[in-house]
Amino acid sequence: MADDNTVFVGSKPPMNYVLAVITQFHNGAKKVYIKARGRAISRAVDVAEIVRNKFMSDLKIDNITTGTEELQGERGDKLNVSTMTITLEKESPKKK
Amino acid sequence: MADDNTVFVGSKPPMNYVLAVITQFHNGAKKVYIKARGRAISRAVDVAEIVRNKFMSDLKIDNITTGTEELQGERGDKLNVSTMTITLEKESPKKK
């Protein structure tokens, strides 16, 4: 389901996604995309903040983009749902 | 409560905040800051998307930033809550 370097945030506890992001970086990813839509967007921000503040201080937020997707409702009606992608990037180590 | 050019998104229906953003632009603002924290972050994204897609197509997202605030819990414990600021900017009119 997941593309390479992408973590889709859903309704599980944030720490599940935090670990998924950290695993991607430990596997050599230079950038990881955290994607969410609808109410999970708040959780995606939590995930990015937890990864950066508690686990990997050498990460920066490269970019945040938002969008709108049209979903088919249960009765054939159309629903708009917001989407967000947060791109985390490993900063190059600085020389002292 | 609101700073100039800033709309704080809380738990009301999104359209309330959409109208607040549009009003700021109609009063001459070049940039409007949409701020939210915790679960309201998803709603802030909805607000920005609705304003841009349905009402003011000459707006672009200038910047999105995230952060973490420490709150005092009810029992004196500390809670971290994510914050987000979306900056909407009026694009200069293009000549044809």
N, CA and C atoms of all chains as a GROMACS GRO file, in nm:
protein
  576
    1MET      N    1   0.082  -0.120   0.000
    1MET     CA    2   0.000   0.000   0.000
    1MET      C    3   0.087   0.127   0.000
    2ALA      N    4   0.188   0.130   0.086
    2ALA     CA    5   0.269   0.251   0.097
    2ALA      C    6   0.369   0.260  -0.017
    3ASP      N    7   0.377   0.380  -0.076
    3ASP     CA    8   0.487   0.404  -0.169
    3ASP      C    9   0.617   0.404  -0.090
    4ASP      N   10   0.726   0.395  -0.161
    4ASP     CA   11   0.854   0.409  -0.095
    4ASP      C   12   0.863   0.547  -0.032
    5ASN      N   13   0.917   0.552   0.088
    5ASN     CA   14   0.942   0.678   0.157
    5ASN      C   15   0.815   0.752   0.195
    6THR      N   16   0.702   0.686   0.191
    6THR     CA   17   0.577   0.754   0.226
    6THR      C   18   0.510   0.682   0.343
    7VAL      N   19   0.464   0.761   0.439
    7VAL     CA   20   0.389   0.706   0.552
    7VAL      C   21   0.250   0.769   0.548
    8PHE      N   22   0.149   0.685   0.533
    8PHE     CA   23   0.010   0.734   0.534
    8PHE      C   24  -0.042   0.732   0.677
    9VAL      N   25  -0.081   0.846   0.728
    9VAL     CA   26  -0.129   0.856   0.865
    9VAL      C   27  -0.280   0.838   0.868
   10GLY      N   28  -0.325   0.744   0.949
   10GLY     CA   29  -0.468   0.717   0.963
   10GLY      C   30  -0.510   0.735   1.107
   11SER      N   31  -0.591   0.643   1.157
   11SER     CA   32  -0.652   0.663   1.288
   11SER      C   33  -0.583   0.587   1.401
   12LYS      N   34  -0.467   0.528   1.373
   12LYS     CA   35  -0.395   0.459   1.482
   12LYS      C   36  -0.323   0.560   1.571
   13PRO      N   37  -0.273   0.515   1.686
   13PRO     CA   38  -0.200   0.608   1.772
   13PRO      C   39  -0.078   0.665   1.698
   14PRO      N   40  -0.045   0.792   1.724
   14PRO     CA   41   0.064   0.857   1.652
   14PRO      C   42   0.195   0.778   1.655
   15MET      N   43   0.222   0.710   1.767
   15MET     CA   44   0.352   0.645   1.780
   15MET      C   45   0.374   0.537   1.672
   16ASN      N   46   0.265   0.476   1.626
   16ASN     CA   47   0.279   0.379   1.516
   16ASN      C   48   0.343   0.443   1.394
   17TYR      N   49   0.298   0.562   1.363
   17TYR     CA   50   0.347   0.630   1.243
   17TYR      C   51   0.486   0.690   1.267
   18VAL      N   52   0.508   0.733   1.392
   18VAL     CA   53   0.641   0.784   1.428
   18VAL      C   54   0.745   0.675   1.400
   19LEU      N   55   0.717   0.553   1.445
   19LEU     CA   56   0.812   0.443   1.424
   19LEU      C   57   0.828   0.413   1.276
   20ALA      N   58   0.720   0.422   1.199
   20ALA     CA   59   0.729   0.396   1.054
   20ALA      C   60   0.821   0.499   0.988
   21VAL      N   61   0.810   0.624   1.030
   21VAL     CA   62   0.895   0.730   0.972
   21VAL      C   63   1.041   0.705   1.007
   22ILE      N   64   1.066   0.676   1.135
   22ILE     CA   65   1.205   0.653   1.180
   22ILE      C   66   1.265   0.534   1.105
   23THR      N   67   1.184   0.431   1.085
   23THR     CA   68   1.233   0.312   1.013
   23THR      C   69   1.274   0.348   0.871
   24GLN      N   70   1.196   0.430   0.806
   24GLN     CA   71   1.230   0.471   0.669
   24GLN      C   72   1.365   0.541   0.665
   25PHE      N   73   1.386   0.632   0.761
   25PHE     CA   74   1.515   0.704   0.762
   25PHE      C   75   1.630   0.608   0.794
   26HIS      N   76   1.605   0.515   0.886
   26HIS     CA   77   1.711   0.419   0.920
   26HIS      C   78   1.742   0.327   0.804
   27ASN      N   79   1.646   0.310   0.714
   27ASN     CA   80   1.670   0.228   0.594
   27ASN      C   81   1.737   0.308   0.482
   28GLY      N   82   1.773   0.432   0.512
   28GLY     CA   83   1.853   0.506   0.416
   28GLY      C   84   1.779   0.617   0.342
   29ALA      N   85   1.651   0.636   0.372
   29ALA     CA   86   1.577   0.742   0.302
   29ALA      C   87   1.635   0.880   0.338
   30LYS      N   88   1.643   0.968   0.239
   30LYS     CA   89   1.686   1.106   0.264
   30LYS      C   90   1.565   1.195   0.293
   31LYS      N   91   1.452   1.157   0.234
   31LYS     CA   92   1.328   1.230   0.257
   31LYS      C   93   1.217   1.129   0.288
   32VAL      N   94   1.127   1.166   0.376
   32VAL     CA   95   1.009   1.084   0.402
   32VAL      C   96   0.885   1.174   0.392
   33TYR      N   97   0.786   1.125   0.320
   33TYR     CA   98   0.662   1.199   0.300
   33TYR      C   99   0.555   1.146   0.395
   34ILE      N  100   0.501   1.233   0.478
   34ILE     CA  101   0.394   1.196   0.571
   34ILE      C  102   0.264   1.249   0.511
   35LYS      N  103   0.174   1.158   0.475
   35LYS     CA  104   0.051   1.199   0.409
   35LYS      C  105  -0.071   1.169   0.495
   36ALA      N  106  -0.170   1.257   0.488
   36ALA     CA  107  -0.293   1.235   0.563
   36ALA      C  108  -0.406   1.311   0.496
   37ARG      N  109  -0.526   1.272   0.528
   37ARG     CA  110  -0.638   1.352   0.484
   37ARG      C  111  -0.745   1.359   0.592
   38GLY      N  112  -0.831   1.459   0.578
   38GLY     CA  113  -0.939   1.478   0.675
   38GLY      C  114  -0.885   1.498   0.816
   39ARG      N  115  -0.952   1.437   0.911
   39ARG     CA  116  -0.915   1.459   1.051
   39ARG      C  117  -0.777   1.407   1.086
   40ALA      N  118  -0.725   1.315   1.007
   40ALA     CA  119  -0.593   1.260   1.037
   40ALA      C  120  -0.482   1.362   1.015
   41ILE      N  121  -0.516   1.476   0.953
   41ILE     CA  122  -0.414   1.578   0.927
   41ILE      C  123  -0.351   1.627   1.058
   42SER      N  124  -0.433   1.648   1.161
   42SER     CA  125  -0.377   1.692   1.290
   42SER      C  126  -0.276   1.590   1.341
   43ARG      N  127  -0.310   1.462   1.323
   43ARG     CA  128  -0.221   1.356   1.372
   43ARG      C  129  -0.090   1.354   1.292
   44ALA      N  130  -0.100   1.383   1.163
   44ALA     CA  131   0.022   1.387   1.081
   44ALA      C  132   0.118   1.494   1.132
   45VAL      N  133   0.062   1.609   1.173
   45VAL     CA  134   0.147   1.714   1.229
   45VAL      C  135   0.209   1.666   1.361
   46ASP      N  136   0.128   1.600   1.444
   46ASP     CA  137   0.183   1.543   1.568
   46ASP      C  138   0.300   1.450   1.538
   47VAL      N  139   0.282   1.364   1.438
   47VAL     CA  140   0.385   1.265   1.403
   47VAL      C  141   0.514   1.337   1.364
   48ALA      N  142   0.503   1.437   1.277
   48ALA     CA  143   0.622   1.510   1.233
   48ALA      C  144   0.690   1.578   1.351
   49GLU      N  145   0.611   1.637   1.440
   49GLU     CA  146   0.668   1.707   1.555
   49GLU      C  147   0.735   1.610   1.652
   50ILE      N  148   0.672   1.496   1.675
   50ILE     CA  149   0.730   1.398   1.769
   50ILE      C  150   0.862   1.343   1.714
   51VAL      N  151   0.862   1.310   1.584
   51VAL     CA  152   0.986   1.257   1.524
   51VAL      C  153   1.098   1.358   1.540
   52ARG      N  154   1.067   1.484   1.511
   52ARG     CA  155   1.174   1.586   1.512
   52ARG      C  156   1.217   1.622   1.654
   53ASN      N  157   1.121   1.632   1.746
   53ASN     CA  158   1.156   1.681   1.880
   53ASN      C  159   1.209   1.573   1.971
   54LYS      N  160   1.164   1.449   1.951
   54LYS     CA  161   1.201   1.346   2.048
   54LYS      C  162   1.301   1.245   1.994
   55PHE      N  163   1.308   1.228   1.863
   55PHE     CA  164   1.388   1.117   1.811
   55PHE      C  165   1.500   1.159   1.716
   56MET      N  166   1.472   1.246   1.624
   56MET     CA  167   1.571   1.276   1.520
   56MET      C  168   1.582   1.428   1.502
   57SER      N  169   1.671   1.488   1.580
   57SER     CA  170   1.680   1.633   1.578
   57SER      C  171   1.752   1.684   1.452
   58ASP      N  172   1.805   1.592   1.372
   58ASP     CA  173   1.873   1.634   1.248
   58ASP      C  174   1.777   1.640   1.130
   59LEU      N  175   1.648   1.636   1.158
   59LEU     CA  176   1.550   1.646   1.049
   59LEU      C  177   1.496   1.787   1.040
   60LYS      N  178   1.467   1.829   0.919
   60LYS     CA  179   1.395   1.955   0.904
   60LYS      C  180   1.272   1.929   0.816
   61ILE      N  181   1.176   2.020   0.829
   61ILE     CA  182   1.059   2.012   0.742
   61ILE      C  183   1.096   2.078   0.611
   62ASP      N  184   1.099   1.997   0.507
   62ASP     CA  185   1.139   2.048   0.376
   62ASP      C  186   1.025   2.124   0.311
   63ASN      N  187   0.903   2.073   0.331
   63ASN     CA  188   0.790   2.131   0.261
   63ASN      C  189   0.660   2.078   0.322
   64ILE      N  190   0.556   2.160   0.316
   64ILE     CA  191   0.422   2.114   0.354
   64ILE      C  192   0.327   2.159   0.244
   65THR      N  193   0.253   2.067   0.189
   65THR     CA  194   0.156   2.104   0.086
   65THR      C  195   0.017   2.056   0.128
   66THR      N  196  -0.083   2.128   0.080
   66THR     CA  197  -0.221   2.089   0.108
   66THR      C  198  -0.296   2.075  -0.024
   67GLY      N  199  -0.407   2.007  -0.020
   67GLY     CA  200  -0.489   1.991  -0.139
   67GLY      C  201  -0.629   1.948  -0.102
   68THR      N  202  -0.709   1.927  -0.202
   68THR     CA  203  -0.846   1.882  -0.182
   68THR      C  204  -0.872   1.762  -0.271
   69GLU      N  205  -0.931   1.658  -0.214
   69GLU     CA  206  -0.971   1.541  -0.293
   69GLU      C  207  -1.122   1.529  -0.289
   70GLU      N  208  -1.177   1.485  -0.399
   70GLU     CA  209  -1.322   1.463  -0.403
   70GLU      C  210  -1.350   1.314  -0.379
   71LEU      N  211  -1.430   1.288  -0.277
   71LEU     CA  212  -1.466   1.149  -0.247
   71LEU      C  213  -1.612   1.126  -0.283
   72GLN      N  214  -1.643   1.002  -0.311
   72GLN     CA  215  -1.782   0.962  -0.335
   72GLN      C  216  -1.846   0.930  -0.200
   73GLY      N  217  -1.954   0.999  -0.166
   73GLY     CA  218  -2.024   0.970  -0.041
   73GLY      C  219  -2.107   0.842  -0.053
   74GLU      N  220  -2.166   0.802   0.059
   74GLU     CA  221  -2.241   0.676   0.061
   74GLU      C  222  -2.361   0.677  -0.032
   75ARG      N  223  -2.421   0.794  -0.047
   75ARG     CA  224  -2.541   0.803  -0.131
   75ARG      C  225  -2.510   0.858  -0.270
   76GLY      N  226  -2.386   0.844  -0.311
   76GLY     CA  227  -2.349   0.894  -0.442
   76GLY      C  228  -2.322   1.041  -0.447
   77ASP      N  229  -2.332   1.108  -0.331
   77ASP     CA  230  -2.300   1.250  -0.328
   77ASP      C  231  -2.149   1.268  -0.321
   78LYS      N  232  -2.106   1.389  -0.348
   78LYS     CA  233  -1.963   1.415  -0.349
   78LYS      C  234  -1.920   1.491  -0.225
   79LEU      N  235  -1.811   1.447  -0.168
   79LEU     CA  236  -1.756   1.512  -0.050
   79LEU      C  237  -1.617   1.563  -0.081
   80ASN      N  238  -1.586   1.682  -0.038
   80ASN     CA  239  -1.449   1.730  -0.049
   80ASN      C  240  -1.376   1.702   0.080
   81VAL      N  241  -1.255   1.650   0.068
   81VAL     CA  242  -1.175   1.626   0.187
   81VAL      C  243  -1.036   1.687   0.165
   82SER      N  244  -0.987   1.752   0.269
   82SER     CA  245  -0.855   1.815   0.258
   82SER      C  246  -0.745   1.711   0.274
   83THR      N  247  -0.633   1.736   0.208
   83THR     CA  248  -0.518   1.645   0.218
   83THR      C  249  -0.395   1.728   0.256
   84MET      N  250  -0.299   1.660   0.317
   84MET     CA  251  -0.174   1.728   0.349
   84MET      C  252  -0.057   1.633   0.334
   85THR      N  253   0.052   1.684   0.283
   85THR     CA  254   0.177   1.609   0.277
   85THR      C  255   0.286   1.690   0.345
   86ILE      N  256   0.350   1.629   0.444
   86ILE     CA  257   0.464   1.692   0.511
   86ILE      C  258   0.590   1.618   0.466
   87THR      N  259   0.685   1.690   0.412
   87THR     CA  260   0.809   1.627   0.370
   87THR      C  261   0.918   1.653   0.473
   88LEU      N  262   0.967   1.546   0.534
   88LEU     CA  263   1.078   1.557   0.628
   88LEU      C  264   1.206   1.523   0.555
   89GLU      N  265   1.312   1.599   0.582
   89GLU     CA  266   1.438   1.577   0.513
   89GLU      C  267   1.551   1.574   0.614
   90LYS      N  268   1.645   1.485   0.588
   90LYS     CA  269   1.763   1.476   0.674
   90LYS      C  270   1.856   1.591   0.639
   91GLU      N  271   1.895   1.666   0.739
   91GLU     CA  272   1.990   1.774   0.714
   91GLU      C  273   2.130   1.717   0.700
   92SER      N  274   2.208   1.777   0.612
   92SER     CA  275   2.346   1.734   0.599
   92SER      C  276   2.418   1.765   0.729
   93PRO      N  277   2.505   1.675   0.773
   93PRO     CA  278   2.578   1.701   0.898
   93PRO      C  279   2.666   1.825   0.881
   94LYS      N  280   2.666   1.909   0.984
   94LYS     CA  281   2.745   2.032   0.977
   94LYS      C  282   2.882   2.010   1.039
   95LYS      N  283   2.980   2.068   0.979
   95LYS     CA  284   3.116   2.059   1.035
   95LYS      C  285   3.133   2.167   1.140
   96LYS      N  286   3.208   2.132   1.245
   96LYS     CA  287   3.228   2.230   1.352
   96LYS      C  288   3.371   2.284   1.346
   97MET      N  289  -0.914   3.968   2.069
   97MET     CA  290  -0.842   3.841   2.080
   97MET      C  291  -0.754   3.816   1.959
   98ALA      N  292  -0.809   3.844   1.840
   98ALA     CA  293  -0.731   3.815   1.720
   98ALA      C  294  -0.632   3.926   1.691
   99ASP      N  295  -0.511   3.887   1.658
   99ASP     CA  296  -0.416   3.985   1.607
   99ASP      C  297  -0.466   4.032   1.472
  100ASP      N  298  -0.410   4.141   1.426
  100ASP     CA  299  -0.442   4.184   1.291
  100ASP      C  300  -0.401   4.075   1.194
  101ASN      N  301  -0.487   4.052   1.096
  101ASN     CA  302  -0.456   3.959   0.988
  101ASN      C  303  -0.445   3.814   1.033
  102THR      N  304  -0.491   3.784   1.153
  102THR     CA  305  -0.480   3.646   1.201
  102THR      C  306  -0.618   3.592   1.233
  103VAL      N  307  -0.644   3.469   1.190
  103VAL     CA  308  -0.769   3.402   1.223
  103VAL      C  309  -0.734   3.276   1.301
  104PHE      N  310  -0.783   3.267   1.424
  104PHE     CA  311  -0.760   3.149   1.506
  104PHE      C  312  -0.873   3.050   1.484
  105VAL      N  313  -0.839   2.932   1.438
  105VAL     CA  314  -0.940   2.831   1.408
  105VAL      C  315  -0.961   2.744   1.532
  106GLY      N  316  -1.087   2.734   1.573
  106GLY     CA  317  -1.122   2.651   1.688
  106GLY      C  318  -1.222   2.545   1.648
  107SER      N  319  -1.325   2.528   1.731
  107SER     CA  320  -1.415   2.415   1.710
  107SER      C  321  -1.547   2.452   1.643
  108LYS      N  322  -1.558   2.575   1.595
  108LYS     CA  323  -1.681   2.613   1.524
  108LYS      C  324  -1.681   2.554   1.383
  109PRO      N  325  -1.794   2.561   1.313
  109PRO     CA  326  -1.796   2.512   1.174
  109PRO      C  327  -1.698   2.591   1.088
  110PRO      N  328  -1.635   2.524   0.992
  110PRO     CA  329  -1.532   2.588   0.909
  110PRO      C  330  -1.578   2.717   0.844
  111MET      N  331  -1.706   2.725   0.806
  111MET     CA  332  -1.751   2.843   0.731
  111MET      C  333  -1.736   2.971   0.813
  112ASN      N  334  -1.747   2.962   0.945
  112ASN     CA  335  -1.725   3.081   1.029
  112ASN      C  336  -1.587   3.139   1.004
  113TYR      N  337  -1.488   3.052   0.999
  113TYR     CA  338  -1.350   3.099   0.982
  113TYR      C  339  -1.324   3.141   0.838
  114VAL      N  340  -1.389   3.072   0.746
  114VAL     CA  341  -1.377   3.109   0.604
  114VAL      C  342  -1.420   3.254   0.586
  115LEU      N  343  -1.534   3.288   0.646
  115LEU     CA  344  -1.584   3.426   0.633
  115LEU      C  345  -1.490   3.525   0.701
  116ALA      N  346  -1.430   3.485   0.813
  116ALA     CA  347  -1.336   3.574   0.882
  116ALA      C  348  -1.214   3.602   0.794
  117VAL      N  349  -1.167   3.498   0.726
  117VAL     CA  350  -1.050   3.516   0.638
  117VAL      C  351  -1.085   3.609   0.521
  118ILE      N  352  -1.201   3.584   0.459
  118ILE     CA  353  -1.241   3.665   0.345
  118ILE      C  354  -1.257   3.812   0.386
  119THR      N  355  -1.314   3.833   0.505
  119THR     CA  356  -1.333   3.969   0.555
  119THR      C  357  -1.199   4.040   0.569
  120GLN      N  358  -1.100   3.969   0.622
  120GLN     CA  359  -0.966   4.031   0.638
  120GLN      C  360  -0.912   4.076   0.503
  121PHE      N  361  -0.926   3.990   0.402
  121PHE     CA  362  -0.874   4.029   0.271
  121PHE      C  363  -0.953   4.147   0.214
  122HIS      N  364  -1.086   4.146   0.235
  122HIS     CA  365  -1.167   4.255   0.183
  122HIS      C  366  -1.136   4.386   0.254
  123ASN      N  367  -1.082   4.376   0.375
  123ASN     CA  368  -1.042   4.497   0.447
  123ASN      C  369  -0.902   4.543   0.408
  124GLY      N  370  -0.844   4.476   0.310
  124GLY     CA  371  -0.718   4.527   0.258
  124GLY      C  372  -0.594   4.446   0.295
  125ALA      N  373  -0.611   4.338   0.370
  125ALA     CA  374  -0.494   4.260   0.408
  125ALA      C  375  -0.430   4.197   0.284
  126LYS      N  376  -0.296   4.195   0.281
  126LYS     CA  377  -0.225   4.128   0.173
  126LYS      C  378  -0.198   3.981   0.211
  127LYS      N  379  -0.181   3.960   0.341
  127LYS     CA  380  -0.159   3.824   0.392
  127LYS      C  381  -0.251   3.800   0.510
  128VAL      N  382  -0.301   3.678   0.522
  128VAL     CA  383  -0.380   3.640   0.640
  128VAL      C  384  -0.320   3.512   0.697
  129TYR      N  385  -0.304   3.511   0.828
  129TYR     CA  386  -0.247   3.396   0.897
  129TYR      C  387  -0.359   3.315   0.961
  130ILE      N  388  -0.369   3.188   0.923
  130ILE     CA  389  -0.468   3.099   0.982
  130ILE      C  390  -0.396   3.011   1.083
  131LYS      N  391  -0.433   3.025   1.210
  131LYS     CA  392  -0.363   2.952   1.315
  131LYS      C  393  -0.455   2.852   1.383
  132ALA      N  394  -0.398   2.737   1.420
  132ALA     CA  395  -0.476   2.636   1.491
  132ALA      C  396  -0.381   2.551   1.572
  133ARG      N  397  -0.438   2.482   1.668
  133ARG     CA  398  -0.357   2.382   1.738
  133ARG      C  399  -0.441   2.259   1.766
  134GLY      N  400  -0.370   2.148   1.789
  134GLY     CA  401  -0.438   2.022   1.820
  134GLY      C  402  -0.530   1.979   1.708
  135ARG      N  403  -0.646   1.929   1.746
  135ARG     CA  404  -0.738   1.874   1.646
  135ARG      C  405  -0.791   1.977   1.548
  136ALA      N  406  -0.786   2.103   1.587
  136ALA     CA  407  -0.837   2.207   1.498
  136ALA      C  408  -0.749   2.226   1.375
  137ILE      N  409  -0.631   2.165   1.376
  137ILE     CA  410  -0.541   2.181   1.262
  137ILE      C  411  -0.606   2.131   1.133
  138SER      N  412  -0.675   2.018   1.139
  138SER     CA  413  -0.743   1.968   1.018
  138SER      C  414  -0.842   2.071   0.966
  139ARG      N  415  -0.911   2.135   1.060
  139ARG     CA  416  -1.011   2.233   1.020
  139ARG      C  417  -0.945   2.356   0.957
  140ALA      N  418  -0.829   2.392   1.007
  140ALA     CA  419  -0.757   2.506   0.949
  140ALA      C  420  -0.721   2.479   0.804
  141VAL      N  421  -0.682   2.354   0.775
  141VAL     CA  422  -0.653   2.318   0.636
  141VAL      C  423  -0.780   2.326   0.552
  142ASP      N  424  -0.890   2.276   0.608
  142ASP     CA  425  -1.019   2.288   0.538
  142ASP      C  426  -1.051   2.434   0.506
  143VAL      N  427  -1.031   2.521   0.604
  143VAL     CA  428  -1.062   2.663   0.585
  143VAL      C  429  -0.980   2.721   0.470
  144ALA      N  430  -0.849   2.693   0.471
  144ALA     CA  431  -0.762   2.746   0.365
  144ALA      C  432  -0.805   2.693   0.229
  145GLU      N  433  -0.839   2.565   0.223
  145GLU     CA  434  -0.879   2.505   0.096
  145GLU      C  435  -1.012   2.562   0.046
  146ILE      N  436  -1.106   2.580   0.138
  146ILE     CA  437  -1.238   2.633   0.097
  146ILE      C  438  -1.223   2.776   0.047
  147VAL      N  439  -1.146   2.857   0.120
  147VAL     CA  440  -1.128   2.997   0.077
  147VAL      C  441  -1.069   3.000  -0.063
  148ARG      N  442  -0.967   2.919  -0.086
  148ARG     CA  443  -0.897   2.924  -0.214
  148ARG      C  444  -0.980   2.864  -0.328
  149ASN      N  445  -1.048   2.753  -0.299
  149ASN     CA  446  -1.117   2.683  -0.408
  149ASN      C  447  -1.254   2.740  -0.440
  150LYS      N  448  -1.321   2.796  -0.339
  150LYS     CA  449  -1.459   2.838  -0.362
  150LYS      C  450  -1.477   2.989  -0.368
  151PHE      N  451  -1.388   3.064  -0.306
  151PHE     CA  452  -1.415   3.207  -0.294
  151PHE      C  453  -1.310   3.297  -0.356
  152MET      N  454  -1.185   3.270  -0.333
  152MET     CA  455  -1.082   3.364  -0.378
  152MET      C  456  -0.969   3.288  -0.448
  153SER      N  457  -0.985   3.272  -0.579
  153SER     CA  458  -0.889   3.191  -0.653
  153SER      C  459  -0.756   3.264  -0.676
  154ASP      N  460  -0.752   3.392  -0.639
  154ASP     CA  461  -0.626   3.466  -0.655
  154ASP      C  462  -0.537   3.457  -0.531
  155LEU      N  463  -0.568   3.364  -0.442
  155LEU     CA  464  -0.485   3.346  -0.323
  155LEU      C  465  -0.390   3.230  -0.344
  156LYS      N  466  -0.272   3.242  -0.288
  156LYS     CA  467  -0.184   3.126  -0.284
  156LYS      C  468  -0.140   3.103  -0.140
  157ILE      N  469  -0.096   2.980  -0.116
  157ILE     CA  470  -0.042   2.951   0.016
  157ILE      C  471   0.103   2.996   0.017
  158ASP      N  472   0.131   3.095   0.098
  158ASP     CA  473   0.265   3.151   0.101
  158ASP      C  474   0.357   3.063   0.182
  159ASN      N  475   0.303   3.006   0.290
  159ASN     CA  476   0.389   2.931   0.381
  159ASN      C  477   0.302   2.851   0.478
  160ILE      N  478   0.354   2.736   0.521
  160ILE     CA  479   0.288   2.661   0.628
  160ILE      C  480   0.395   2.623   0.729
  161THR      N  481   0.373   2.658   0.854
  161THR     CA  482   0.471   2.620   0.956
  161THR      C  483   0.402   2.541   1.065
  162THR      N  484   0.480   2.454   1.131
  162THR     CA  485   0.425   2.376   1.242
  162THR      C  486   0.513   2.398   1.364
  163GLY      N  487   0.461   2.366   1.478
  163GLY     CA  488   0.539   2.380   1.600
  163GLY      C  489   0.475   2.299   1.711
  164THR      N  490   0.534   2.308   1.828
  164THR     CA  491   0.482   2.236   1.944
  164THR      C  492   0.473   2.334   2.060
  165GLU      N  493   0.358   2.332   2.128
  165GLU     CA  494   0.343   2.415   2.249
  165GLU      C  495   0.324   2.324   2.368
  166GLU      N  496   0.376   2.368   2.481
  166GLU     CA  497   0.358   2.291   2.603
  166GLU      C  498   0.242   2.351   2.682
  167LEU      N  499   0.144   2.269   2.711
  167LEU     CA  500   0.029   2.316   2.790
  167LEU      C  501   0.033   2.252   2.928
  168GLN      N  502  -0.028   2.322   3.023
  168GLN     CA  503  -0.043   2.267   3.157
  168GLN      C  504  -0.169   2.182   3.160
  169GLY      N  505  -0.157   2.056   3.197
  169GLY     CA  506  -0.274   1.969   3.207
  169GLY      C  507  -0.353   1.998   3.333
  170GLU      N  508  -0.467   1.934   3.346
  170GLU     CA  509  -0.554   1.961   3.462
  170GLU      C  510  -0.488   1.927   3.594
  171ARG      N  511  -0.406   1.824   3.594
  171ARG     CA  512  -0.342   1.781   3.719
  171ARG      C  513  -0.199   1.833   3.731
  172GLY      N  514  -0.172   1.940   3.661
  172GLY     CA  515  -0.038   1.997   3.670
  172GLY      C  516   0.063   1.927   3.581
  173ASP      N  517   0.019   1.825   3.507
  173ASP     CA  518   0.110   1.757   3.416
  173ASP      C  519   0.126   1.840   3.288
  174LYS      N  520   0.225   1.807   3.211
  174LYS     CA  521   0.251   1.883   3.090
  174LYS      C  522   0.207   1.806   2.966
  175LEU      N  523   0.143   1.878   2.878
  175LEU     CA  524   0.096   1.817   2.753
  175LEU      C  525   0.160   1.891   2.637
  176ASN      N  526   0.203   1.816   2.538
  176ASN     CA  527   0.250   1.881   2.417
  176ASN      C  528   0.137   1.884   2.315
  177VAL      N  529   0.121   1.998   2.253
  177VAL     CA  530   0.018   2.010   2.151
  177VAL      C  531   0.081   2.072   2.026
  178SER      N  532   0.046   2.015   1.911
  178SER     CA  533   0.100   2.067   1.785
  178SER      C  534   0.027   2.193   1.743
  179THR      N  535   0.099   2.280   1.677
  179THR     CA  536   0.040   2.404   1.626
  179THR      C  537   0.070   2.416   1.476
  180MET      N  538  -0.014   2.490   1.408
  180MET     CA  539   0.013   2.513   1.266
  180MET      C  540  -0.030   2.654   1.229
  181THR      N  541   0.046   2.716   1.142
  181THR     CA  542   0.008   2.846   1.085
  181THR      C  543   0.014   2.835   0.933
  182ILE      N  544  -0.097   2.867   0.869
  182ILE     CA  545  -0.102   2.870   0.723
  182ILE      C  546  -0.109   3.017   0.682
  183THR      N  547  -0.015   3.060   0.598
  183THR     CA  548  -0.016   3.198   0.552
  183THR      C  549  -0.073   3.203   0.411
  184LEU      N  550  -0.185   3.272   0.396
  184LEU     CA  551  -0.245   3.293   0.264
  184LEU      C  552  -0.206   3.431   0.215
  185GLU      N  553  -0.171   3.438   0.088
  185GLU     CA  554  -0.125   3.565   0.032
  185GLU      C  555  -0.200   3.593  -0.098
  186LYS      N  556  -0.230   3.720  -0.116
  186LYS     CA  557  -0.295   3.760  -0.240
  186LYS      C  558  -0.191   3.768  -0.350
  187GLU      N  559  -0.217   3.701  -0.459
  187GLU     CA  560  -0.123   3.709  -0.571
  187GLU      C  561  -0.143   3.840  -0.645
  188SER      N  562  -0.034   3.893  -0.693
  188SER     CA  563  -0.045   4.016  -0.772
  188SER      C  564  -0.123   3.983  -0.899
  189PRO      N  565  -0.210   4.073  -0.941
  189PRO     CA  566  -0.285   4.048  -1.064
  189PRO      C  567  -0.192   4.036  -1.183
  190LYS      N  568  -0.219   3.938  -1.268
  190LYS     CA  569  -0.132   3.917  -1.384
  190LYS      C  570  -0.189   3.990  -1.505
  191LYS      N  571  -0.100   4.048  -1.582
  191LYS     CA  572  -0.144   4.115  -1.705
  191LYS      C  573  -0.158   4.013  -1.816
  192LYS      N  574  -0.256   4.035  -1.899
  192LYS     CA  575  -0.277   3.941  -2.010
  192LYS      C  576  -0.233   4.003  -2.142
   0.00000   0.00000   0.00000
